[in-house]
Amino acid sequence: MKSSTRNIVIVAVAAAVLGGVVIALTHTPGGKGTASSAAGSSSAASIKLISKSSTDVTSMKVTNKKGSYTLIPVPSGKIGASSTSPSALPSSSGSSVTYTVEELSGCPVDTGETGSAVKNGFSLSATKNIGAVSSLEDYGLQDPQATVQVTFRDGSTFSYKIGNATATDSSAHYMCGTSSNSVYIVSIDQGLLEGADYFISKEIVSSSNASSSDFTKIALSGSNFPTPLTLQKDKSGTLAITAPDSYKADATSLNSLMTTLSSITAESVVKVKPDAAALKQYGLSSPATVAEYTIGNKSYKLIVGAKSGSNYYAMIDGVDVVYSVTAENLSGLVSQSMFSLRSKLVFQPDIETVKGLSIVSGNTSYTANLTRKEKASSSTQDEKSYTYKVTGNGGKALNYSSNYTNLYQKLTGLMIYGASSMKPSGSPAVTVKYSYFDKAGTDTVEFYLTSEHYTAVLNGKVLGLCSKSDLDAIMQSASGFENGKTVSA
């Protein structure tokens, strides 16, 4: 059981057990209260050391081996950039209080953790009263693990020291008032032993409910993208690559990228308010990847620096904190490249829009000429339906419903497997041309044979490398189609 959960249970038990021992503290304006000795048994189900409401707390200062910090209440309606994941503590009046860390101004604070630390810090309960001891050093209270001072609205304070963990329970510690030798065993919140950085929210980006349609733009740069890449919504409302050139996006890679960018949680906080030397040390002054993107109406700039072990250093614009994020958490971003984000299909026009198709290889030519007739029974005012007929070389009637459609699917399903930016010299080994029913002009795909692959070029733009065996198989299907043979799916 977590220490914070354990202490909440203890507090609940204390409220329910009528025979619980209540230790009175001396409260004076601006003065320190010290626990007095308990009457009766040295052990009880719960010993309530202080009885106050969360609304009574004005500050809780903690000093420990990792430094010091002060938890203070956030004024109502002021929870914003400096505090996240709010956790309200109910008071007897029914209102709620949220806490932040005074020293972390401008940093996102996990108010769930601060709320837990305050609740378990001011409403402290003991599981056992050891009694007055002759040597605080034996319990780690001479040089304590932490010293806590809670200040209340009436000016009084509750101050105590936290010593060693007990031998049987690492979450249970010895405790005494700062001016007392009466020792108790208490279960404490882990935050009381941590530095201020412990309370920084590790939630870097939280848009986990965002869908792909919520992304309007993604721009990628950094050393992993020597030529910056931009994706923006096209006319259909789908993200497509618009710079440095125009390409449809690979659906799988794009979904992986958007999933990563919509929800990022760090494993740990590395540095708060880093200087120039620290930014250089963590690879953030010359980052590997910079992702600037918009989800709905909110924009983000994520900076990913050097890799350390299996983690990356990262920052989010507007938050002066260096985080350590697992490679798994960033995999959909750091694994990407211009090529991975591009659609691997060579060219795939809608089959119903194509009026003519020609495939030329040397002196051999295969053609498919399409005619269509509206199918009134299936047409609507917004969308017309057609029946199609296809003829080949010399006007020879060919099978449309299976042979032509199967050939077309093979041809437009051809994919590139490797990147290439150089157009080979000489003439193409295969040229494919498409003409259309509803628009003028043609689209031309050329395939240049080089070694064991073809280089695909669409309308003069180099796409990449295709498998030689894949295109050779399509050419065999085209030959069979022209001869009236069955083309398998």
Secondary structure as UniProt FT lines:
FT   HELIX           3..16
FT   TURN            18..19
FT   STRAND          21..22
FT   TURN            29..30
FT   STRAND          32..33
FT   STRAND          43..48
FT   HELIX           54..56
FT   STRAND          57..64
FT   TURN            65..66
FT   STRAND          67..74
FT   TURN            76..77
FT   TURN            81..82
FT   STRAND          83..84
FT   STRAND          89..90
FT   TURN            92..93
FT   STRAND          96..101
FT   HELIX           102..104
FT   TURN            105..106
FT   STRAND          109..110
FT   HELIX           111..122
FT   STRAND          125..132
FT   HELIX           136..139
FT   STRAND          146..152
FT   TURN            153..154
FT   STRAND          157..165
FT   TURN            170..171
FT   STRAND          172..177
FT   TURN            178..179
FT   STRAND          182..187
FT   HELIX           190..193
FT   HELIX           196..199
FT   STRAND          203..206
FT   TURN            208..209
FT   HELIX           212..214
FT   STRAND          215..221
FT   TURN            223..224
FT   STRAND          229..233
FT   TURN            235..236
FT   STRAND          239..243
FT   STRAND          247..249
FT   HELIX           251..262
FT   STRAND          263..265
FT   STRAND          268..272
FT   HELIX           276..281
FT   TURN            282..283
FT   STRAND          289..295
FT   TURN            296..297
FT   STRAND          298..308
FT   TURN            309..310
FT   STRAND          311..316
FT   TURN            317..318
FT   STRAND          321..326
FT   TURN            327..330
FT   HELIX           331..334
FT   HELIX           338..341
FT   HELIX           351..353
FT   STRAND          354..361
FT   TURN            362..363
FT   STRAND          364..374
FT   TURN            376..378
FT   STRAND          386..391
FT   HELIX           393..395
FT   STRAND          397..398
FT   HELIX           400..404
FT   HELIX           405..412
FT   STRAND          415..418
FT   STRAND          430..436
FT   STRAND          442..450
FT   TURN            451..452
FT   STRAND          453..458
FT   TURN            459..460
FT   STRAND          461..467
FT   HELIX           468..482
FT   TURN            483..484
//
